[in-house]
Amino acid sequence: MPITHAFRKVLQGGAVLAITLPLAACGGSGSGDGAQQVSMTLATPTWNAGIASIAVSEEMGYFEDEGLDVEVILTDSATTQAQQIATGQVATGAVSPEPVILGRQPGKNLDLTYFMSYYKDNIYGLRVPADSDITSIEDLKGKTVGAISLASASVTQAKAGLREAGIPEDSVTFVAIGTGGQQAAAVENGQVDAIALLDTSFQVLENQGIELREIEVPGAENLTSGGLAARAGDLEEDRELYVKLGRAVAKGVVFSEANPEAAIKLLFDAYPEARPSGLEDDVAVASSVSVLEARLANLGADDDPYGAVDPQALQATVDFLLEAGELTEPVDPADLYDDTLIEDINDFDRDAVRQEAADHA
């Protein structure tokens, strides 16, 4: 049977770093039913449609099928995630590339390695209200840009784009506008001139009737937004754990791609707070399906094998950060990933998972 929501502990925000978890990065002790306890982290303040595939892996028992009892920890940023993984508080997380790449700089010694792609394509972007006078990133000089938090990778990417465009970073003001209704209010009230957010956040705003227009971020078109990362030493010492984690996550993505509506309903059952408030059930589901589909478009769900890291996308990301002044020295993309687990991660029957999704009410 799937692990029930009642026995799943989800820690949120900065409080995570103040807690000593009983789980080493190589996996914790077994639970009462013999499952191996392990934790993973996602950079989002709340459960939402964009991470429905992880809820699917929980609710459909894909983690349990691998003998794992997984604790999902929600954090405020990829930087926090990288710290958690590097210090052994969690086994893995879906981490954006910036802290992983920057951690390879001389003197940093943040030895994190991707073992599977998750956010295959760039999930971050920059948009303005459809009727805005802003038509290019150069027009942001003297303007205010909103983001989920100032620690978000979307801010890092936007600032890098400004530098690449020759715009002084201090000429643009970045402010935190939170999530959901806070973002909508910030745009509608004119608190911000532009927003640097995620694919899913843009879709949520569009669902609320806020028309947006994309602003090109120079050099960002071929970037990756990262994947599942772990300490290199842990990948060597407990390879099978990471294969199991990756396989369970992959099944959740395949299921979600095959039946997004079922994935959303599983998410709502497990995490009622993910359901948009004030909407009839069918409208809430349809709205969230559109958000999930916006995310699935960037996950490479149909790739075979699934989850293979694209070295060219990593190279593009390294080049982008280097040219923007974020990196002091080049980083070899080959040092950032380990593709030896992918074959075993893909050792499952995709058609069976798709059929399971199709049969799910």
Summary of the structure (lengths in Angstrom):
residues: 361
radius of gyration: 19.6
end to end distance: 17.0
largest distance: 60.1
contacts: 1275
relative contact order: 0.17
helix: 45%
strand: 16%
